[in-house]
């Protein structure tokens, strides 16, 4: 699966940081993109089995699959 730079940066952040999960808003601030682009990136990672979505709507958090 091909990842873009933003997605790779998120995965590095989740692997090294103390953060277990991230929201769309946190992701957008991390990589400086719009919320729409952030949601598109996160959804792509969920569909490919890299991340798991916990919750619904704006309160959803995304974490790495074990």
C-alpha positions as CSV (number, residue, x, y, z in Angstrom):
1,X,0.0,0.0,0.0
2,X,1.4,3.4,-0.9
3,X,1.3,6.1,1.7
4,X,1.7,9.8,1.1
5,X,4.0,11.9,3.3
6,X,1.3,13.1,5.6
7,X,0.1,9.5,6.3
8,X,3.7,8.4,6.9
9,X,4.2,11.2,9.3
10,X,1.1,10.2,11.3
11,X,2.2,6.6,11.6
12,X,5.7,7.7,12.8
13,X,3.9,10.0,15.3
14,X,1.7,7.3,16.6
15,X,4.6,4.8,16.9
16,X,6.9,7.1,18.8
17,X,4.7,9.5,20.7
18,X,2.8,8.9,23.9
19,X,-0.4,9.5,22.0
20,X,-2.3,6.2,21.5
21,X,-4.9,7.7,19.2
22,X,-5.5,10.8,17.3
23,X,-8.6,12.8,16.2
24,X,-9.0,14.3,12.7
25,X,-8.4,17.7,14.1
26,X,-5.2,16.7,15.8
27,X,-4.0,15.0,12.6
28,X,-4.8,18.2,10.6
29,X,-2.8,20.3,13.0
30,X,0.1,17.8,12.8
31,X,0.4,17.9,9.0
32,X,-1.2,21.3,8.4
33,X,-4.0,20.3,6.0
34,X,-7.8,21.0,5.9
35,X,-10.1,18.8,7.9
36,X,-11.6,17.4,4.7
37,X,-8.2,16.2,3.5
38,X,-7.4,14.9,6.9
39,X,-10.6,12.8,7.0
40,X,-9.8,11.5,3.5
41,X,-6.3,10.4,4.6
42,X,-7.6,8.8,7.8
43,X,-10.4,7.0,6.0
44,X,-7.9,5.6,3.5
45,X,-5.8,4.2,6.3
46,X,-8.8,2.6,8.0
47,X,-9.9,1.0,4.7
48,X,-6.5,-0.5,4.3
49,X,-6.4,-1.9,7.8
50,X,-3.6,0.3,9.2
51,X,-5.8,2.2,11.6
52,X,-8.9,1.5,13.6
53,X,-11.7,4.1,14.0
54,X,-13.1,4.4,17.5
55,X,-16.3,6.4,17.8
56,X,-18.4,8.4,15.4
57,X,-18.5,11.8,13.9
58,X,-16.1,14.6,15.1
59,X,-15.3,12.7,18.3
60,X,-13.9,9.7,16.5
61,X,-10.3,8.7,17.4
62,X,-8.0,6.7,15.2
63,X,-5.4,4.3,16.5
64,X,-2.9,1.8,15.1
65,X,-4.0,-1.8,14.6
66,X,-2.2,-4.2,16.8
